[in-house]
Amino acid sequence: MFSFLTCWLGLTLGALIRLGYGLLYNRDVAFQAGTAITLLVLLATGRVTYALVLYPKYFTPFKHLPTPPHRWLLTGNETSLFREFPWDVARRWSETIPNNGLIRYYVALSNERLLVTSPKGLSEVLVHGAYDYTKTNLARFAIQRFTGNGLGFLDGEEHRIQKRGLLPPFATGHIKRLIPKFWAKAALMVSLIERSLEDQRQKSSSPVVPLHHWGTRATLDIIGVVGMGYDFDTLTHPHNELSEQYRKMFLEPSNAFNWLELLGNYIDFRILLTLPVRKNRELTQGSQYIRQVAERVIHHKIQKQQQQQQQQRQSEERPPDDDIVAMALASGTFTEKQLVDHVMTFLVAGHESTATAFEWAMYELGRRPAMQSRLREEIRTHISSMQVEGRGEATTAAGTHLATTIESLPYLNAVCSEALRYYPFVPFATRVASRDNTIQGTFVPKGTVVAFAAHATNHDAALWGPDADRFDPERWMRPQQGKSGGATSNFASLTFSAGPKSCIGQGWTRAELACLVGATVGRFEIALIDPMDNHLKRGKTMKLKNGVHARVRVQDGW
């Protein structure tokens, strides 16, 4: 190794001297060009040699950490590019490589990273270092082009101030008041599914329902009504202009994102994401349309609030709006642009995560008839009808009773908690150290990419017990462990991340999911078309490639 290094340094020094001599004494263009090319080749060779051989062996601060066996130039510690999902790879390494909380690994072209596997390491990254480990440049640019500076991209004091201003609409008591509105949309979804079954029976004796499509539309309508006081109405009109424009904002998951992330280590990928190609134009058009809708709604609410402040409000006046935007405005914390950015963030991230959780819950229940029957019995025993009195009415006694009932159904909430644990929406995430730091005593230089895998942590037998890899709602109902599911650490579940930058809407997601699952299972018997079809889409989230297609049969008497 050192003989190679000596030769390389000698050749490089010689090329530099030759180039300097040529510039001073030899005006021959060919001589100078040849020398310059030689120097560039030597420098490139040196850079590659340093990255692939010298740095990993002699200079990395992580050489003492366990590393997966074998390393290839093009694929890192994997035998081929993107053959497996990164969360599956991370889970396998976490389970098979002895470690004390950190694993060093290499991705393509010998790009070095850290995988954090222990609760202690996770606490240092997600809690104590919440503002020291930020999203990657790819994530920032790819998402911020739509959302602006939403809560997920703020750091430090600005994040603390704006999160504090958003806490009231996400408080437990307020979410409970929203449950009747969640249920109203869930009941509408079920009614429309039933109507579609009647239409399909004219063409087929065994109609098939794409439950994932219905869940996506229901959650989008909910985020509109409860988030900004605006009904997108995609359940009733799935092809209205807003719905069509909204769909343009999302790319079909593919390996393209993996290639962009890889190339982003070496080139400015923003050029690729702004090329004037059709898909980029659609992405821009869709996000601009949705942002304009959000701007109009927020501007209207600001005017309404100003009018109310100018008038002497009487006690008999209707109660103030209780959507996120209205409550955030009342706090006086946000500018109009900041509110628009937050609304765009909730629209992009908030509804899709719940829709995916609903999809996975339907997948598990659809292939477990006994579990489904038990849940249906519990729902029908405690909720008299899908069209129960109080749906959509947050302030009435009936609405309060409905919310209390849904919150208290043990098996319904256990099924939802297990779906969220077993299928985390973002199963693998990366952050970048924004300054020099340490994790479990290991020095982490600025610029180091740090990864953690909810898919690995949420299935860790050391944290969840020997049945961690089994879908089992019962774990949330056992005495002394119901709230934790038997987990031995606060960092055993990373479905909503952890620490100051954890998902502010996790209580919202749980309540909304309970309503969607409860209304659907309470009314229908669900049987998957292909229970073994669990192929996943390529991308950053854990979603079924073909969605959840089921034969649905109405269960009378509810």
Secondary structure by P-SEA (a helix, b strand, c coil): caaaaaaaaaaaaaaaaaaaaaacccccaaaaaaaaaaaaaaaaaaaaaaaccccccccccccccccccccccccccccccccccaaaaaaaaaacccccccccccccccbbbbbbccaaaaaaacccccccccccaaaaaaccccccccccccccaaaaaaaaaacccccaaaaaaaaaaaaaaaaaaaaaaaaaaaaaaacccbbbbaaaaaaaaaaaaaaaaaacccccccccccccaaaaaaaaacccccaaaaaaaaaccccccccccccccaaaaaaaaaaaaaaaaaaaaaaaaaaaaaaaaacccccccccccccaaaaaaaaccccaaaaaaaaaaaaacaaaaaaaaaaaaaaaaaacaaaaaaaaaaaaacccccccccccccccaaaaaaaaaaaacaaaaaaaaaaaaaccccccbbbbcccccccccccccccbbbbbbaaaaaaccccccccccccccccccccccccccccccccccccccccccccccaaaaaaaaaaaaaaaaacccccccccccccccccccccccccccccccccccc
